[in-house]
Amino acid sequence: MAIDYHHLKARHFAPVRQRYSARDSMLYALSLGLGNDPLDHSALPYVYEGKDGQGLRTLPSQAVVLGYPGFWAREPDTGIDWIKVLHGEQRMRLHRPLPPAAEVVGHNQVTHLTDKGEGKGCIMVTERRLETAAGELLATVQQVSFLRGDGGFSQTGQAGSGQPSDAPLPALQPTPEDRAPDFTDIQTTRPEAALLYRLSGDYNPLHADPAVAQAAGFERPILHGLASYGLVARALLRQCAGGDAAGFRALDIRFASPVFPGETLVTEIWRVPGSPSHYQLRAKVQERDKVVLSHGFAELA
């Protein structure tokens, strides 16, 4: 049965009110490997509140785990074949720096449903406006999901019902092939990285239980896609911003392949000619020479 375009676009999501503490922010940073090197002074302000009297800072990528409505696609009213859902891309715009502790509210809605055709799936974009309790906009987060089992709803006939189909988001661009990257960042993930990262709210057993991972076709638990996203954000801060998150504006990326905890992530970053605040990037696993994050775009003030 085809998904109901109008129902999903109009689906009500209750506001997600969440209070996070300085401890939560430090735990998020620790799960991404900050503090692995005790002499890395650029990492210390994100895991320790007493650096030079400046107080604790918050990694900008933490916005993607705040105000999250959970894996709502598996709820019966959606009609989505949730077993076949893949997280395809993550896009984020920061409108002001995240405070190290706050009460925030996530307002979520489905903004795009793009039919690829019967047997080819559907692209769904869920957008979250993350606000302070006082209503100030902190971040706009877009999760692009590939609904592999739900294509064909805009077609007429037995397989579809002639419903509308939205134009897709502007496509992310591949990184340059004609020149070497301007920056290269290398970071080794810890074997327990997924077990730490799940404490930020994603308790999917795929990232913890070997039996579940093997049933899904993986040799062992994989790292969360949003953890690898956070690792790339950290690489940008280290290589292009001197570790200071104050000027971090945006990060969009495509998930190309899973990362296993303990592997080494190599992030390659290119300056965009004529746009000094814009960068393109990708990341690969050194041990397997495998691109795992691609079509990246970032903006730093």
C-alpha positions in Angstrom: 0.0 0.0 0.0 1.3 3.5 -0.9 2.2 5.9 1.8 -0.3 8.8 2.3 1.5 12.0 1.1 -1.0 14.4 2.7 -1.0 12.6 6.0 2.8 12.6 6.4 3.1 16.2 5.3 0.5 17.3 7.8 1.5 14.8 10.6 1.5 16.4 14.0 4.7 16.2 16.1 4.4 17.3 19.7 7.1 19.7 20.6 10.0 17.9 22.1 11.1 19.7 25.3 14.5 18.7 26.5 16.8 19.9 29.3 20.5 19.1 29.0 23.3 19.9 31.4 26.9 20.7 31.3 27.6 17.1 32.1 25.6 16.0 29.0 27.6 18.4 26.8 30.9 17.1 28.2 29.7 13.5 27.7 28.8 14.3 24.0 32.3 15.7 23.4 34.0 12.8 25.2 32.1 10.3 23.0 33.6 11.9 19.9 37.1 11.5 21.3 37.8 14.9 22.7 40.1 14.4 25.6 41.8 11.3 24.1 44.9 13.5 24.0 45.3 15.1 27.4 47.6 17.7 26.0 45.3 18.9 23.3 44.4 22.4 24.5 41.9 23.0 21.7 39.7 20.1 23.0 39.9 21.0 26.7 37.2 23.7 26.7 34.6 21.2 25.5 35.3 18.6 28.3 36.5 20.8 31.2 34.8 23.9 32.6 37.9 25.6 34.1 40.0 26.3 31.0 41.4 29.9 31.4 38.3 30.9 33.2 36.3 30.9 30.0 33.8 28.2 31.1 32.5 25.2 29.2 31.9 25.4 25.4 29.6 23.2 23.4 30.3 21.4 20.1 28.1 22.8 17.4 27.2 19.3 16.1 25.4 18.6 19.4 22.4 20.3 17.9 21.6 17.2 15.9 20.8 15.1 19.0 18.7 17.8 20.8 14.9 18.0 20.4 14.8 14.7 18.5 11.4 13.1 18.2 12.7 9.5 18.2 12.3 6.9 15.5 8.8 7.9 14.7 8.7 6.3 11.3 8.0 2.9 12.9 4.7 4.1 14.4 1.6 2.5 12.7 0.0 5.7 11.5 2.9 6.6 9.1 2.4 3.7 6.7 6.2 3.7 6.2 8.1 0.4 5.6 10.4 1.4 8.4 12.7 -1.6 8.2 13.9 -0.3 4.9 14.6 3.3 6.0 18.1 4.5 5.6 19.6 7.8 6.9 20.9 9.3 3.7 22.1 12.9 4.6 22.3 15.3 7.5 22.1 19.0 7.1 22.4 21.6 9.9 22.4 25.4 10.2 23.4 27.1 13.4 21.8 30.5 14.1 23.6 31.1 17.4 26.1 29.1 19.5 24.7 26.4 21.6 24.8 27.1 25.4 26.6 24.4 27.4 23.4 23.8 29.4 19.9 24.8 28.6 16.2 23.9 28.1 15.4 23.6 24.4 12.4 22.7 22.3 12.4 20.8 19.1 9.7 21.5 16.5 9.6 18.8 13.9 7.8 18.4 10.6 8.0 16.5 7.3 8.9 19.1 4.7 9.6 17.0 1.6 8.4 13.7 0.1 10.0 13.0 -3.3 8.9 9.9 -5.1 11.7 8.1 -7.0 9.3 5.6 -8.6 8.0 2.1 -7.9 10.8 -0.1 -6.6 13.1 2.9 -6.4 12.1 4.4 -3.1 11.2 7.8 -1.8 13.2 10.6 -0.2 11.8 12.1 3.0 13.1 15.3 4.6 12.3 15.9 8.3 13.1 19.4 9.5 13.6 20.4 13.1 13.7 23.9 14.4 15.6 23.9 17.7 14.7 26.8 19.9 15.4 27.9 23.5 12.6 27.8 26.0 12.2 31.5 25.3 11.6 30.9 21.6 15.0 32.0 20.2 16.1 29.9 17.2 19.3 28.0 17.8 19.5 25.7 14.8 17.7 24.3 11.8 18.3 20.6 11.3 17.3 18.5 8.3 17.4 14.8 8.2 17.2 13.3 4.8 16.0 9.7 4.8 15.8 7.1 2.0 12.5 5.2 2.2 13.6 2.2 0.1 10.2 0.5 0.3 7.9 3.4 -0.3 8.4 4.5 -3.9 5.6 4.8 -6.5 3.1 6.8 -4.5 2.8 9.6 -7.1 2.1 7.1 -9.9 -1.4 6.2 -11.0 -2.6 2.6 -11.1 -2.4 -0.4 -8.9 1.0 0.5 -7.3 0.4 4.2 -6.6 -2.4 6.7 -6.1 -1.4 9.7 -8.1 -0.4 11.8 -5.1 1.9 14.8 -5.3 5.7 14.5 -5.2 7.9 17.4 -3.9 10.9 18.7 -5.7 14.1 17.5 -3.9 16.4 19.7 -1.8 19.3 21.2 -3.7 21.8 18.4 -4.4 25.0 18.3 -2.4 28.1 18.5 -4.6 31.0 16.0 -4.8 34.5 17.1 -3.6 37.0 18.2 -6.2 38.9 15.5 -8.1 41.3 17.9 -9.9 43.3 19.0 -6.8 44.6 17.8 -3.5 42.7 18.8 -0.3 43.8 21.9 1.5 43.5 20.3 4.9 43.7 16.6 6.1 42.6 15.6 9.6 43.3 12.2 11.0 41.5 10.9 14.1 41.3 7.4 15.5 38.0 6.4 17.1 38.0 4.5 20.3 36.7 0.8 20.4 33.9 1.9 22.8 32.9 5.0 20.9 29.5 3.7 19.9 28.7 2.7 23.5 29.6 6.2 24.7 27.8 8.0 21.9 24.5 6.1 22.4 24.3 7.8 25.9 23.4 11.0 24.0 20.0 9.4 23.1 20.3 6.9 20.2 19.9 3.5 21.9 19.6 1.5 18.7 21.0 -2.0 19.6 22.7 -2.0 16.1 25.4 0.1 17.7 25.9 -2.1 20.8 24.8 -5.7 20.4 27.0 -7.9 18.1 24.0 -10.3 17.5 21.8 -7.5 16.3 24.6 -6.1 14.1 25.3 -9.5 12.5 21.6 -10.0 11.9 21.7 -6.7 10.0 24.6 -7.9 7.9 27.5 -6.3 9.8 30.4 -8.2 11.3 30.1 -6.2 14.5 28.3 -3.1 15.9 28.7 0.0 13.7 29.3 3.6 14.8 26.2 5.9 14.6 26.1 8.0 11.5 25.6 11.1 13.5 28.8 10.2 15.5 30.8 10.2 12.3 29.1 13.5 11.5 30.3 14.9 14.8 33.8 13.7 14.1 33.9 15.6 10.8 32.6 18.7 12.6 35.4 18.3 15.1 37.9 18.0 12.2 36.7 21.2 10.7 37.1 23.0 14.0 40.6 21.7 14.5 41.8 22.3 11.0 40.0 25.5 9.9 38.9 27.3 13.0 41.6 26.9 15.6 39.3 24.8 17.7 36.8 27.7 18.3 33.2 26.8 17.5 31.9 30.4 17.7 32.0 30.9 13.9 30.6 27.5 13.0 27.5 28.1 10.7 26.6 25.0 8.7 27.5 21.4 7.9 25.8 19.2 5.3 27.0 15.7 4.5 26.0 12.4 2.8 26.4 9.1 4.6 28.1 6.7 2.1 29.2 3.8 4.3 29.3 2.7 7.9 32.3 3.3 10.3 33.3 0.6 12.8 34.4 1.8 16.2 38.2 1.7 16.5 38.8 2.7 12.9 40.8 5.8 11.8 38.8 8.5 10.1 40.6 10.7 7.6 38.8 13.9 6.8 39.8 15.8 3.6 38.8 19.4 3.3 38.9 21.8 0.3 38.5 25.6 0.4 35.8 26.8 -2.1 37.5 29.3 -4.5 36.1 32.8 -4.1 34.2 31.9 -0.9 36.6 32.1 2.1 34.1 30.9 4.6 33.0 27.9 2.5 34.5 24.4 2.4 33.9 21.0 0.8 34.9 17.8 2.5 34.7 14.0 2.6 35.9 11.4 5.1 37.3 7.9 4.6 38.4 5.0 6.8 42.1 4.7 6.6 42.2 1.0 7.3 39.9 0.1 4.4 40.5 3.1 2.1 36.7 3.5 2.0 34.8 6.7 1.7 32.2 6.8 4.4 31.0 10.4 4.3 30.8 12.3 1.0 29.5 15.4 -0.7 30.2 17.5 2.4 29.7 21.3 2.6 30.5 23.5 5.6 30.4 27.2 6.4 32.6 28.8 9.0 32.5 32.6 9.7 
